Amino acid sequence: DHILPKTGFMIAARGRSKELLNELAEGSTIALEKEWANTTYSDFSHLIQAGPMLLSNGVAVTASESFNSSITEKQHPRTFVGVDASNRIIWAVMDGRDPMHSMGGTIAETRWIAKSLGMINALNLDGGGSSTLWWRGIIANKPSDGKERPVPYGITMHSK
């Protein structure tokens, strides 16, 4: 329900960043800077913040990456992406929260499915009610909210 001017944008923040933004008055001018602790990413113009990593070079990545156990150890709908040995990109969505259809998966179960699909590198993306796959104008899975959920971001693919 936010209306932005054509030349405007919105900043969303959590944690300490949210506290800092709340201290600003509406209409304040701010400067945005990016600074990477790890300079590996300095030249990238687009990145995806997600996790945890599921597979790296065919090996299970079991580090929790500080994700809460309610996210990693409970079954949830999942969206994940990976590549196989031929460097083909594989996108997958797992439904959940419906005992008559699918309960979803834990991160360990999602990792197993990723490997079963032939992925050698795989990353868990967003999950829960946000796990919705559209294909050629139709919803190809059964979102756990019973319908698609409005989200502030998404990944889209288009032909050239």
C-alpha positions as CSV (number, residue, x, y, z in Angstrom):
1,D,0.0,0.0,0.0
2,H,2.9,2.3,-0.6
3,I,2.7,4.9,-3.4
4,L,6.1,5.9,-4.7
5,P,6.9,8.8,-7.0
6,K,8.3,7.8,-10.4
7,T,11.7,8.9,-9.3
8,G,11.4,7.5,-5.8
9,F,12.2,4.2,-4.1
10,M,11.5,2.5,-0.8
11,I,14.0,1.2,1.7
12,A,13.0,-1.7,3.9
13,A,15.1,-2.7,6.9
14,R,15.2,-5.0,9.9
15,G,17.1,-5.1,13.2
16,R,19.6,-2.2,13.9
17,S,19.1,-0.8,10.4
18,K,15.3,-0.5,11.1
19,E,16.1,1.4,14.3
20,L,18.3,3.8,12.4
21,L,15.7,4.4,9.7
22,N,13.0,5.1,12.4
23,E,15.2,7.9,13.7
24,L,14.9,9.8,10.3
25,A,12.1,12.2,9.7
26,E,9.8,11.6,6.7
27,G,11.3,13.3,3.6
28,S,14.8,13.2,5.0
29,T,17.6,13.0,2.4
30,I,20.0,10.1,2.8
31,A,23.0,8.8,0.9
32,L,23.3,5.1,0.2
33,E,26.7,3.5,0.0
34,K,27.7,-0.1,-0.5
35,E,30.8,-1.5,1.2
36,W,31.7,-5.1,1.1
37,A,33.6,-6.7,4.0
38,N,34.5,-9.4,1.4
39,T,35.6,-7.6,-1.8
40,T,34.7,-10.6,-3.9
41,Y,31.3,-9.1,-4.6
42,S,32.4,-5.5,-5.3
43,D,32.0,-5.7,-9.1
44,F,28.5,-7.3,-9.0
45,S,25.5,-5.2,-9.8
46,H,22.9,-7.8,-8.8
47,L,23.0,-10.3,-5.9
48,I,20.6,-12.6,-4.2
49,Q,20.4,-12.7,-0.4
50,A,19.3,-16.2,0.5
51,G,20.2,-19.3,2.3
52,P,21.3,-21.5,3.7
53,M,23.5,-23.1,1.0
54,L,22.5,-26.7,0.4
55,L,25.2,-28.2,-1.7
56,S,28.7,-27.0,-2.8
57,N,30.6,-29.0,-5.5
58,G,28.3,-32.0,-4.7
59,V,29.0,-32.0,-1.0
60,A,26.3,-31.3,1.6
61,V,26.7,-27.9,3.3
62,T,25.5,-28.4,6.8
63,A,26.4,-25.1,8.4
64,S,23.3,-23.4,9.8
65,E,24.6,-19.9,8.7
66,S,22.9,-18.6,11.8
67,F,19.4,-19.4,10.5
68,N,17.0,-20.2,13.4
69,S,16.3,-23.9,13.9
70,S,12.5,-23.2,13.3
71,I,13.5,-22.4,9.7
72,T,16.1,-25.2,9.2
73,E,14.7,-28.1,11.1
74,K,10.9,-27.8,10.6
75,Q,9.1,-28.7,7.4
76,H,8.1,-25.7,5.3
77,P,7.3,-25.0,1.7
78,R,10.7,-24.3,0.0
79,T,12.0,-22.7,-3.1
80,F,15.5,-23.6,-4.2
81,V,17.9,-23.3,-7.1
82,G,21.0,-25.1,-8.2
83,V,23.1,-26.2,-11.1
84,D,24.0,-29.7,-12.3
85,A,27.3,-31.0,-13.6
86,S,26.4,-29.7,-17.1
87,N,25.9,-26.2,-15.6
88,R,22.2,-26.3,-16.3
89,I,20.1,-24.2,-13.9
90,I,17.4,-26.1,-12.0
91,W,14.6,-24.2,-10.2
92,A,12.4,-26.1,-7.7
93,V,9.4,-25.3,-5.5
94,M,8.2,-27.7,-2.8
95,D,4.7,-27.2,-1.5
96,G,3.9,-27.6,2.2
97,R,1.7,-27.1,5.2
98,D,-1.0,-29.3,3.8
99,P,-1.2,-32.9,5.2
100,M,-3.4,-34.0,2.3
101,H,-0.9,-32.7,-0.3
102,S,2.6,-32.0,1.0
103,M,4.1,-31.1,4.4
104,G,7.1,-29.4,2.9
105,G,10.6,-30.2,3.9
106,T,13.4,-29.5,6.4
107,I,16.6,-28.0,5.0
108,A,18.2,-31.5,5.3
109,E,15.3,-33.0,3.2
110,T,15.5,-30.1,0.7
111,R,19.3,-30.8,0.4
112,W,18.5,-34.5,-0.3
113,I,15.9,-33.5,-3.0
114,A,18.4,-31.1,-4.6
115,K,21.0,-33.8,-4.8
116,S,18.4,-36.3,-6.2
117,L,17.6,-33.8,-8.9
118,G,21.2,-33.8,-9.9
119,M,22.2,-30.5,-8.5
120,I,25.9,-30.2,-7.4
121,N,25.5,-26.6,-6.2
122,A,22.2,-25.6,-4.6
123,L,20.9,-22.7,-2.6
124,N,17.7,-22.5,-0.5
125,L,15.7,-19.3,-1.4
126,D,12.6,-17.9,0.3
127,G,10.0,-20.3,1.6
128,G,6.7,-20.6,3.3
129,G,3.7,-18.8,1.6
130,S,6.2,-17.0,-0.7
131,S,7.0,-20.3,-2.4
132,T,5.0,-19.8,-5.6
133,L,6.0,-20.8,-9.1
134,W,4.3,-19.2,-12.1
135,W,4.8,-20.8,-15.5
136,R,3.4,-19.2,-18.6
137,G,0.8,-17.3,-16.7
138,I,-0.5,-20.0,-14.4
139,I,0.5,-21.0,-10.9
140,A,2.2,-24.3,-11.2
141,N,2.2,-25.3,-7.6
142,K,-0.1,-25.1,-4.6
143,P,0.9,-22.2,-2.4
144,S,0.5,-22.8,1.3
145,D,-1.6,-19.7,1.8
146,G,-4.1,-21.1,-0.6
147,K,-3.3,-18.4,-3.1
148,E,-0.3,-16.3,-4.3
149,R,1.1,-14.0,-1.6
150,P,2.1,-10.4,-2.4
151,V,5.9,-10.2,-2.0
152,P,8.3,-7.2,-2.3
153,Y,10.7,-9.1,-4.6
154,G,10.9,-12.1,-6.9
155,I,12.9,-13.7,-9.5
156,T,11.6,-13.6,-13.1
157,M,13.0,-15.0,-16.3
158,H,12.1,-13.7,-19.7
159,S,13.2,-14.6,-23.2
160,K,15.6,-12.2,-24.9
